[in-house]
């Protein structure tokens, strides 16, 4: 193949851009899941405290702890959507930029192979 080195470089460039896209997509979902799980664990801790308070006969303490636990779970669910939307807004331009790199490299390689 003529221009084999150039084509190999274009392929490497496209593969690097695709790897970046994959990493950006993963970081977006990983951040949202991390926040949601952390808030869910805090909510579960409050619910566990509520159960322990209830078994100790402290009903007055058990009710607020249970309410905080349920709010923690709700906050985890709510924050997942919010963090995912925010990270999507942050990463969308970067992903589009990487797709442009892939498209440009593919277009150049196509012209060289034709």
N, C-alpha and C positions, 0 to 999 in steps of 0.2 A: 504494500500500500504506500503510495506517496503521501507525505505529510503524516506519517504514522505517529511521530512524537507529538505533533500538534493535536492530533485526534485523541491520543492517550491523555494529554493534559486537559483537554476539554472534558473527557470522560471523568477524570479525577475531580475536576471543578464541579461537574454536575452531581457526582456522588457526594461530595462534601456539602453541597447545598441541600441535597435531599436528606442527609444526615442531620443537618442543622434544623430542617423543617421538623423531622421526627422529634428531635430534642426539645424544640419549642412547644410542640403539641403536648409532649409528656410533662413539661414543666408547668404548663397551664393547668392540666388536670391534677397534677401532684400537689400543687399549692392549694387548690380548692379542697382536695380530699384531706390534706394535713390539717387545715383549719377546722373543717367539719368534724373530723375525728377527735381533735383536741377538745373542742367544745362538748362533744358527745361524752367524752370521758369525764370531764368536769361535771356535766349533768348527771352522769351515772354515780359519781362520788356523792353528790348531794342526795340522790335518791337512796343510796346505801345508808347515808347518815340518817335519812328520814326513817328508814326501816329500823335501824338500830335504836333510834330515839323512841319509835313506837313500841318496840319490844321492851324498852326500859320503862315504859309508862309515861313518857314525856310527849303527850299528844300535842301540846301547844308548840313544842319545838319541831315535831314531826311534820306538821302541815306546811310551815314556811320552807323547810328543807325540801319537801316533796315538790312544792311549787317551783322552787329554784331549780331543782333537777329537771322538771319538765320544761322549764324555760331554757335550760342549757341545751336540751335536745332540740328544741325548736330553733334556738340560735344557731346550732350546728347545721341544721337543714337550710335555714335562711342564709347563713353566711356562705355555704357552698355555692349557691347560685350567684351571690354578689361577688365573691372572689373570682369565680369562673368568668363572669361577665367582665370584670375589671382586667383580669389577665388576658382575656381574649382581645380586649381593646388594645392592650399594650403589645401583644405579640402579633396581631394581624398585619401591621405594616412590615414587620420583620419577616414574616412568613411570605408575604407578597414579594418582598425584595428577593428572597431566596428562590421563589418560583420564577422570577424574572431572570435570575442567573441561570437556572436550569434551562429555561426556554432559549436564552441567548446562546448558551453552549451547544444545545441541541441543533439550533439553527445553523451555527457556524460549522459544526461537524457534518451536517447534512450537505451544506454547500461544498465542503472539502471532499466528501465522498462521491458527489455527483459528477 
